[in-house]
């Protein structure tokens, strides 16, 4: 981790598929900046998604990367999952582990075609719920929070999760640009470091919160073009937003990759947990069980 100042801030340059963390010590706040390019295109290319679904999945992947970047222990995983009751989008799931991202959307294409080019979040999900799950390596314990899918964006739903489940003020901004030849997405997360982590009261228990309000006002000034500009590095964006602070500590940028963990060995292990009778029903005439991976749209023939 290093302190950033005007003379030491990183020069802007073409970049994508990086996650950069930072803290504002004087404001008890932390943040993450992410921009996705080739990794996003690889994930979206696995299925013939409509533009509206591409945009939705791109935003979900940005949010997943931002949240996953909060995990401190190697091998931990963050999963973002949205399910609906009768919605056009039946299932949206993304996860992050050690810099690897993957995501998938199951939806009703025929119903989607009736909505027009820019359907709202409510139109896509109807009555839906967002589940955020933290699997922390080494603890054998899972932390999960569930909130209604309300608001105009997934980012707003995640902000509600932190406010309701964690009581931690959080601000998330995302931007997505979907084009036939290239796709780009970016995001910013800033979050109050709760005093409760040091044994004090949660910030929501107070009537005044000037430090957080100051950080939120600065973060809200970020523009979508800034989040998407491939010639503006994450470090340069952080400096642009918070250069008036006495100290900004920036962590080295972590590379991101498309990380589908499917393999013949993995599916063999999964199938081994099924009773022999169930596996017998799964086989084709040649004794092969064919397993589809929704994330990467590949089929794996497993000889049982």
C-alpha positions in Angstrom: 0.0 0.0 0.0 1.3 3.5 -0.8 0.2 7.1 -0.1 -0.8 9.0 -3.2 0.1 12.6 -3.8 0.2 14.9 -6.8 3.8 14.1 -7.7 3.4 10.4 -7.1 0.0 9.7 -8.7 0.1 7.2 -11.6 -0.1 8.7 -15.0 -3.1 7.8 -17.1 -2.8 5.1 -19.6 -4.8 2.5 -21.5 -6.0 -0.1 -19.0 -8.8 -2.6 -18.2 -9.4 -5.7 -16.2 -7.9 -4.2 -13.0 -9.2 -3.8 -9.5 -7.6 -1.1 -7.4 -8.3 -0.5 -3.7 -7.7 2.6 -1.6 -8.3 4.1 1.8 -8.9 7.6 3.2 -7.5 7.3 6.7 -8.6 10.7 7.9 -12.2 9.9 6.8 -12.4 6.3 8.0 -13.3 5.2 4.5 -12.2 2.7 1.9 -12.9 2.2 -1.7 -12.4 0.2 -4.9 -12.2 1.1 -8.6 -12.6 -1.4 -11.4 -12.7 -1.3 -15.2 -13.6 -4.4 -17.3 -12.8 -4.8 -20.9 -11.6 -8.1 -22.6 -12.7 -10.1 -19.5 -16.2 -8.7 -19.8 -16.3 -9.5 -23.6 -15.3 -13.1 -23.0 -18.0 -13.6 -20.4 -20.7 -12.0 -22.5 -19.6 -14.0 -25.6 -20.5 -17.3 -24.0 -24.2 -16.8 -24.8 -26.1 -14.9 -27.4 -27.5 -12.4 -24.9 -29.7 -9.5 -26.0 -28.2 -6.0 -25.5 -30.4 -5.4 -22.4 -29.2 -8.6 -20.8 -25.6 -7.8 -21.7 -25.9 -4.5 -19.9 -27.5 -6.1 -16.9 -24.8 -8.8 -16.6 -22.0 -6.2 -17.2 -23.3 -4.2 -14.3 -23.6 -7.3 -12.1 -20.0 -8.3 -12.9 -18.7 -4.8 -12.0 -20.6 -4.9 -8.7 -19.3 -8.4 -8.0 -15.7 -7.4 -8.6 -16.1 -4.3 -6.3 -17.5 -6.5 -3.5 -15.1 -9.3 -4.1 -12.2 -6.8 -3.8 -13.3 -6.3 -0.1 -12.3 -9.9 0.7 -8.9 -10.1 2.4 -8.2 -13.8 2.6 -7.0 -15.8 -0.4 -9.5 -18.5 -1.5 -12.5 -16.5 -0.3 -15.5 -16.1 -2.6 -18.2 -13.5 -3.2 -21.4 -14.6 -4.9 -24.0 -12.2 -6.2 -27.3 -14.0 -7.1 -30.7 -12.6 -8.1 -33.8 -14.7 -8.4 -37.3 -13.7 -9.3 -40.9 -15.0 -9.1 -42.2 -15.0 -12.6 -39.7 -12.5 -13.8 -38.2 -12.3 -17.3 -34.8 -12.8 -15.8 -35.2 -16.1 -13.9 -31.7 -16.2 -12.5 -28.6 -14.0 -12.5 -25.5 -15.3 -10.8 -21.9 -13.9 -10.7 -19.0 -14.7 -8.4 -15.5 -13.6 -7.7 -12.6 -15.6 -6.2 -8.9 -14.5 -6.2 -9.4 -12.1 -9.1 -11.4 -14.5 -11.2 -14.8 -13.4 -12.4 -17.7 -15.4 -14.0 -21.4 -14.7 -14.6 -24.5 -16.0 -16.2 -28.1 -14.9 -16.9 -31.1 -17.2 -17.5 -34.0 -15.4 -19.0 -37.1 -15.6 -21.2 -36.0 -14.2 -24.6 -39.5 -14.1 -26.0 -40.9 -12.0 -23.2 -37.8 -9.8 -23.2 -38.4 -8.9 -26.9 -41.7 -7.3 -26.0 -40.1 -4.8 -23.6 -38.2 -2.6 -26.0 -34.5 -1.7 -26.0 -34.1 -0.3 -22.5 -36.3 -2.2 -20.0 -36.2 -1.1 -16.4 -34.8 -3.3 -13.6 -38.4 -3.8 -12.3 -39.5 -4.9 -15.7 -36.7 -7.5 -15.9 -37.0 -8.9 -12.5 -40.6 -8.3 -11.4 -40.7 -9.4 -7.7 -37.1 -10.3 -7.1 -34.5 -10.7 -4.4 -30.8 -10.2 -4.3 -28.6 -12.5 -2.3 -25.0 -11.6 -1.4 -22.9 -14.4 0.0 -19.4 -14.2 1.5 -17.6 -17.5 1.8 -14.5 -16.7 3.8 -11.7 -19.2 3.3 -10.5 -21.0 6.5 -13.6 -20.2 8.5 -15.9 -22.8 7.1 -18.7 -20.3 7.5 -20.9 -18.5 5.0 -22.3 -15.0 5.5 -25.4 -14.1 3.5 -27.8 -11.2 3.2 -30.9 -11.0 1.1 -32.7 -7.8 0.1 -35.5 -7.0 -2.3 -34.5 -6.0 -5.9 -35.7 -2.4 -5.7 -34.4 0.7 -7.3 -33.3 1.6 -10.8 -30.0 -0.4 -10.7 -28.3 -3.4 -9.2 -25.9 -1.0 -7.5 -28.8 0.6 -5.6 -30.0 -2.8 -4.4 -26.5 -3.6 -3.1 -26.3 -0.2 -1.3 -29.6 -1.2 0.4 -28.0 -4.5 1.4 -25.1 -2.8 3.2 -27.4 -0.3 4.8 -29.9 -2.9 6.1 -27.8 -6.0 6.7 -24.4 -4.5 7.6 -25.4 -1.0 8.7 -22.4 0.3 6.8 -22.9 3.4 4.6 -21.9 2.4 1.0 -22.0 4.3 -2.3 -21.6 2.4 -5.6 -21.5 3.9 -9.1 -21.3 1.9 -12.3 -21.2 2.6 -16.0 -21.6 0.3 -19.0 -21.0 0.7 -22.7 -22.2 -2.1 -24.9 -21.2 -1.9 -28.6 -21.2 -4.6 -31.4 -17.4 -4.8 -31.5 -16.4 -4.1 -27.9 -17.9 -3.8 -24.4 -16.6 -1.8 -21.5 -17.8 -1.4 -17.9 -16.4 0.4 -14.8 -17.4 1.1 -11.3 -16.5 2.9 -8.0 -17.3 1.8 -4.5 -16.7 3.8 -1.3 -17.6 2.6 2.1 -17.4 3.8 5.7 -15.1 1.8 7.9 -17.5 1.3 10.8 -16.3 2.3 14.2 -18.0 -0.9 15.4 -14.9 -2.7 13.9 -13.0 -1.0 16.7 -15.7 -1.6 19.4 -17.6 1.7 18.9 -21.1 2.5 17.6 -22.2 2.0 14.1 -22.3 5.3 12.1 -26.0 4.9 11.6 -26.5 5.2 15.3 -25.4 8.8 15.2 -27.3 11.9 14.3 -24.3 13.4 12.5 -21.7 11.8 10.2 -19.7 14.6 8.6 -16.7 12.5 7.6 -18.8 10.0 5.6 -21.0 12.8 4.1 -17.8 14.5 2.9 -16.6 11.3 1.2 -20.0 10.6 -0.4 -20.2 14.1 -1.9 -16.8 13.7 -3.5 -17.6 10.2 -4.8 -20.9 11.2 -6.2 -19.2 13.7 -8.5 -17.7 10.8 -10.6 -19.0 10.8 -14.2 -19.8 7.8 -16.3 -17.3 8.8 -18.9 -14.6 8.8 -16.2 -15.5 5.2 -15.2 -15.3 4.1 -18.8 -12.3 6.1 -20.0 -9.6 3.4 -20.9 -7.0 6.2 -20.9 -7.7 7.2 -17.3 -6.1 4.9 -14.9 -7.8 3.9 -11.7 -5.1 5.7 -9.7 -5.6 8.8 -11.7 -9.4 8.7 -11.2 -8.9 8.2 -7.4 -6.6 11.2 -7.4 -9.0 13.3 -9.4 -11.8 12.6 -6.9 -9.9 12.8 -3.6 -6.8 14.9 -4.2 -7.8 17.5 -1.6 -7.5 14.8 1.2 -4.3 14.9 3.3 -3.6 11.3 2.5 -4.9 8.7 0.1 -3.5 5.2 0.4 -3.6 3.1 -2.8 -3.1 -0.6 -3.0 -1.4 -2.2 -6.0 -3.8 -3.0 -8.8 -4.9 -6.6 -8.9 -5.5 -8.2 -12.4 -8.8 -9.7 -13.2 -9.5 -12.7 -15.4 -12.4 -14.8 -16.6 -12.4 -17.7 -14.3 -14.8 -20.5 -15.0 -13.8 -23.4 -12.8 -15.5 -26.2 -14.8 -13.5 -29.3 -15.8 -14.0 -33.0 -16.2 -12.3 -33.6 -12.9 -14.6 -31.1 -11.1 -17.8 -32.7 -12.6 -16.6 -36.2 -11.9 -16.3 -35.2 -8.2 -19.7 -33.7 -8.2 -21.3 -36.7 -9.9 -19.6 -39.0 -7.4 -21.9 -37.6 -4.7 -25.0 -38.9 -6.5 -26.3 -42.4 -5.8 -25.5 -45.0 -8.5 -29.2 -45.3 -9.5 -29.4 -41.5 -10.2 -26.2 -41.6 -12.3 -27.6 -44.5 -14.3 -30.6 -42.4 -15.3 -28.3 -39.6 -16.4 -26.3 -41.7 -18.9 -26.9 -41.9 -22.6 -26.8 -45.0 -24.7 -23.0 -45.0 -24.6 -22.8 -44.7 -20.8 -21.8 -41.1 -21.0 -23.2 -38.3 -18.8 -23.2 -35.0 -20.6 -22.8 -32.0 -18.3 -23.4 -28.4 -19.4 -21.6 -25.5 -17.8 -24.0 -22.4 -17.9 -21.1 -20.0 -17.2 -18.9 -20.9 -20.2 -21.5 -22.7 -22.4 -19.4 -25.8 -22.8 -20.4 -29.4 -22.6 -18.4 -32.0 -20.7 -18.8 -35.7 -21.5 -18.3 -37.7 -18.4 -17.7 -41.5 -18.7 -19.4 -43.0 -15.7 
